[in-house]
């Protein structure tokens, strides 16, 4: 390996153009991706060369010294300090380079630039909620191209982990504390955002997208996302709240239940019950009039009353939904009976 | 050294009365259930861990079958629900780790071979040995109870707060099962440590111990020092889940990441409980089947101890993305590489052992060569994960899944099978058909690589682990992997057929079919109840000049004119 690529590797800077996606990686869509991939390819080449040497030597020995007519083993030395030191020191040096390169790359990932814009992230079983500086909220992450973004993250229930493969960033999202990561997208487009810390039934659908937009489009998008409750009719605004707060992960808006795939009742049933002025029956045998107050309680403190047949697993929304959001959400749920 | 009249060369199968054979010296259910003979306990362990392996393997096949297609647009899978899938991967992991891999080599093969190889009559504490087997059974019963009571869906790692507050499955019985299995493992470790310290026959110095025993020694150190931490951690989690005392639950002021520190403080060293005995088998097999003295005996022996010790200080490399401090991550990354070096040293010593040998391609050697190939891939891909910058991207993806399967299956399972084929004639007194043994090995090798090699690419492209379904671009890799899993099954079925055939109609095994110089080959196959009438003569365990081929018994016998060399 010549001097130049090694020093470039240790600098771990995106000094070169990003690569397209290939068999190893998705396209390098953030500033840090190129440098981190360089470290990967360096280790890859060291590994391939070491592997080929080991396997070629083993294969050669097997071919040359296999048991056959007229072949006998020969006595050779049973130890040799020189050899032992050689194959101790060379791997140690190579690994020291790997460690150091990985360390530099890691520091690049940890230290967010001063001017990074903060987006707050809330993970819950099983959706993401992103909150922007202007008060906007979304379920998909929307970011501008060419500007550093810092995600400050927390979880309302169990561990999650936010992972954007195209940006090469990942950080666990822990209840009761903030963790953070940062990135600067260098390519417009839509990329996967996965949860990579196992979090229960729907872990594998806790997936959303990152949309990287030009600055102007980004500003327009988050402006549109903010204050929609004041601008839109309640049912329409309520639908947005419904999609944003993760309700869709567990509830159908039809009458169909999702009990079989770990979800909850179909909400059109609730709407119909309210329209008829009926009673909702519960697992403990009690019942209550199906009205706005019942829906309100079921969202804020869902496990207070459990419809029979369903497990008590819904996350409580007390303190995590505003009065305005709650109002339009209830209006939307009531509209589902039509 | 003793006079030639007591030389064990006089021992041939013919002079041993059949009733001396440990399999036949007594009979009936109780003669097994209450036995204190390390050999019978070893055989019972072997049957037990293979049963667990079969069960864990069936769960794995169910997972791979489900993943052949992603879930449809309504979220329905091929034949599992997300909850069932989550339970299957949790039980696959827990059963394979706690019931199979950890006890596989030390408790099954080690129990049988270790005292004989040492030249002793039994382990230091035969009753404790039987007790540790029964603890394994009790632990297994707890896992069966978990199956009956609605499964386990926390993964084998039991991460909090999901395991402590959210999971609706039988977490507490699973924790108790793992807790009890931990004691089974601790007792085996204590037994081996004391045996190796106190029961070595005259002349068996530490540097004359066969490398398999060095490996078991290093393993036992970890079992005794690390497993109690797992026990404490699991108990804390039981209490947390039952009474909500708030050690790990942030809602009560606890710290969920603390659990990960406790858990990996055991579970990373446990990785070395799994691989060190495997490496140790490979040292025996490569030397014997190359007809060469092992190269670099002291380096291999000391590297086992180095791995055991360094292994205690690297747990944080499982937690680079957990939120632990960057400084801690940096120190853990640096220490992690220090464990990689001794593993590399072993590989180079094995290669050099083969140099100018007379390499016999018998089934144990085929497995040992397979081990070299697979363990090299498993070890080298670990470098990407020990390096912080690249681990951030690869952590919790299929890259990690592929990496540890290359180490745990390609490494430990291959070594276990190498050891099983190596000592099978000694254990059961029967030879096996080389051809179908080798065919099984090769089919399994192809199947294994087809299963796990595509997972490296899937992982580096971003496929997270523990996913019931996936985005469409990963489908081709999943399908290759599933086809591989069924190929692996076929290979292992051939292996099972081969071994059963051997038991039913295998040729009678000579005392020393492979011509090794370690002591277990100095007694009959299968060994007599008391292993050795007189303590065998201890020499250099890798001085293969001690034995010569005897066409009459179709095995090796001691050279009558052999003069042991002073050292190796």
Contacts between the chains, C-beta under 8 A, distances in Angstrom:
chain1	res1	chain2	res2	distance
A	12	B	389	6.9
A	21	B	461	8.0
A	23	B	457	5.7
A	23	B	461	8.0
A	24	B	457	6.8
A	24	B	460	5.0
A	24	B	461	7.2
A	25	B	460	5.9
A	25	B	461	6.4
A	26	B	461	6.0
A	26	B	462	6.1
A	35	B	389	7.8
A	36	B	389	5.0
A	36	B	390	6.2
A	36	B	392	7.6
A	36	B	393	6.4
A	39	B	387	6.4
A	39	B	389	5.2
A	39	B	390	5.5
A	40	B	384	6.4
A	40	B	390	4.9
A	40	B	393	7.9
A	40	B	460	7.6
A	43	B	383	5.2
A	43	B	384	5.4
A	43	B	387	6.4
A	43	B	390	6.8
A	44	B	384	7.8
A	46	B	383	7.6
A	47	B	380	4.0
A	47	B	381	7.3
A	47	B	383	6.5
A	50	B	376	7.7
A	50	B	380	6.4
A	51	B	376	5.4
A	51	B	377	6.9
A	51	B	380	6.0
A	54	B	347	6.2
A	54	B	351	6.6
A	54	B	372	7.0
A	54	B	376	5.4
A	55	B	372	7.7
A	55	B	373	6.3
A	55	B	376	7.0
A	57	B	351	5.3
A	58	B	351	6.0
A	58	B	354	6.9
A	58	B	369	6.6
A	58	B	372	5.8
A	58	B	373	7.9
A	61	B	351	7.1
A	61	B	354	4.2
A	61	B	355	6.2
A	61	B	357	7.2
A	61	B	359	6.8
A	62	B	354	7.4
A	62	B	359	5.6
A	62	B	361	7.3
A	62	B	369	7.0
A	65	B	290	7.3
A	65	B	354	6.7
A	65	B	355	7.6
A	65	B	356	6.2
A	65	B	357	5.0
A	65	B	358	6.4
A	65	B	359	5.0
A	66	B	359	4.9
A	66	B	360	8.0
A	66	B	361	6.4
A	67	B	291	7.9
A	67	B	358	5.2
A	67	B	359	6.1
A	67	B	360	4.7
A	67	B	361	7.3
A	71	B	358	6.1
A	72	B	358	6.1
A	73	B	290	7.3
A	73	B	291	4.3
A	73	B	292	5.9
A	73	B	356	6.5
A	73	B	357	4.9
A	73	B	358	3.9
A	74	B	356	4.3
A	75	B	293	7.9
A	76	B	292	7.4
A	76	B	295	7.9
A	76	B	355	6.0
A	76	B	356	5.3
A	77	B	295	7.6
A	78	B	293	4.5
A	78	B	294	7.2
A	78	B	295	6.0
A	78	B	296	7.8
A	78	B	297	7.0
A	78	B	542	7.5
A	78	B	568	5.5
A	79	B	295	6.6
A	79	B	296	5.2
A	79	B	297	6.8
A	79	B	298	6.9
A	79	B	299	7.5
A	79	B	568	7.9
A	80	B	295	7.8
A	80	B	296	7.5
A	83	B	296	7.7
A	83	B	348	7.6
A	83	B	352	6.8
A	84	B	296	5.8
A	84	B	299	5.2
A	84	B	345	7.0
A	84	B	349	7.8
A	87	B	344	6.7
A	87	B	345	6.3
A	87	B	348	4.2
A	88	B	341	6.3
A	88	B	344	8.0
A	88	B	345	5.9
A	91	B	340	7.2
A	91	B	341	5.6
A	91	B	344	4.6
A	92	B	337	8.0
A	92	B	341	5.5
A	95	B	337	4.1
A	95	B	340	6.0
A	95	B	341	6.9
A	95	B	383	7.1
A	96	B	337	7.4
A	98	B	337	7.1
A	98	B	383	6.0
A	98	B	386	7.6
A	98	B	387	5.0
A	99	B	333	5.9
A	99	B	334	5.5
A	99	B	337	5.4
A	99	B	386	7.6
A	99	B	387	6.7
A	101	B	387	7.0
A	101	B	389	6.8
A	102	B	333	6.4
A	102	B	386	7.7
A	102	B	387	3.2
A	102	B	388	4.3
A	102	B	389	4.3
A	102	B	390	6.2
A	102	B	391	7.4
A	103	B	330	5.8
A	103	B	333	6.8
A	103	B	388	6.0
A	103	B	389	7.5
A	104	B	389	7.2
A	105	B	387	7.9
A	105	B	388	6.9
A	105	B	389	2.5
A	105	B	390	7.3
A	106	B	320	7.7
A	106	B	326	7.0
A	106	B	329	7.0
A	106	B	330	7.4
A	106	B	333	7.9
A	106	B	388	3.7
A	106	B	389	4.9
A	106	B	392	6.9
A	107	B	326	7.3
A	108	B	389	7.5
A	109	B	389	6.8
A	109	B	392	5.8
A	110	B	326	5.2
A	125	B	166	7.4
A	157	B	161	7.5
A	157	B	166	6.6
A	158	B	161	5.4
A	158	B	162	4.1
A	158	B	165	7.6
A	158	B	166	5.5
A	159	B	159	6.0
A	159	B	160	8.0
A	159	B	161	7.4
A	159	B	162	6.7
A	159	B	256	6.2
A	161	B	321	6.3
A	161	B	396	6.3
A	163	B	396	7.4
A	163	B	462	7.3
A	163	B	464	6.6
A	165	B	393	7.1
A	165	B	461	6.7
A	165	B	462	2.8
A	166	B	462	7.7
A	168	B	392	6.8
A	168	B	393	4.4
A	169	B	392	6.8
A	169	B	393	7.7
A	170	B	321	5.1
A	170	B	392	5.3
A	170	B	393	6.6
A	170	B	395	6.1
A	170	B	396	7.4
A	171	B	321	5.7
A	171	B	323	7.4
A	172	B	321	5.2
A	172	B	322	5.0
A	172	B	323	5.5
A	174	B	250	7.4
A	174	B	256	6.2
A	174	B	257	6.4
A	174	B	322	7.7
A	174	B	323	5.4
A	175	B	161	6.4
A	175	B	250	4.5
A	175	B	251	7.3
A	175	B	256	6.7
A	176	B	250	2.7
A	176	B	251	7.1
A	176	B	255	7.9
A	176	B	256	7.6
A	177	B	250	7.2
A	177	B	323	7.0
A	179	B	323	4.6
A	192	B	462	6.4
A	192	B	471	6.5
A	194	B	462	6.9
A	194	B	464	4.9
A	195	B	464	7.2
A	196	B	395	7.3
A	196	B	396	4.0
A	196	B	397	6.9
A	196	B	464	4.2
A	196	B	465	7.5
A	197	B	159	7.5
A	197	B	396	6.4
A	198	B	86	7.8
A	198	B	154	8.0
A	198	B	155	5.3
A	198	B	159	7.1
A	198	B	162	7.3
A	198	B	465	7.9
A	198	B	466	4.4
A	199	B	162	6.4
A	200	B	86	7.3
A	200	B	153	7.1
A	200	B	162	6.1
A	200	B	166	6.1
A	200	B	167	7.3
A	201	B	82	5.0
A	201	B	83	5.4
A	201	B	86	6.8
A	201	B	153	7.9
A	202	B	82	6.2
A	203	B	82	7.9
A	203	B	86	7.5
A	203	B	466	6.3
A	203	B	467	6.9
A	203	B	468	7.4
A	204	B	71	8.0
A	204	B	82	6.8
A	204	B	464	7.8
A	204	B	466	7.6
A	204	B	467	3.8
A	204	B	468	4.3
A	204	B	469	5.0
A	204	B	470	7.1
A	205	B	75	7.0
A	205	B	469	7.0
A	207	B	471	7.2
A	258	B	75	8.0
A	260	B	81	6.6
A	261	B	74	7.9
A	261	B	75	4.8
A	261	B	76	7.0
A	261	B	81	6.1
A	261	B	82	6.3
A	262	B	81	7.1
A	262	B	82	5.7
A	262	B	83	5.6
A	311	B	168	6.0
A	313	B	166	7.5
A	313	B	168	7.1
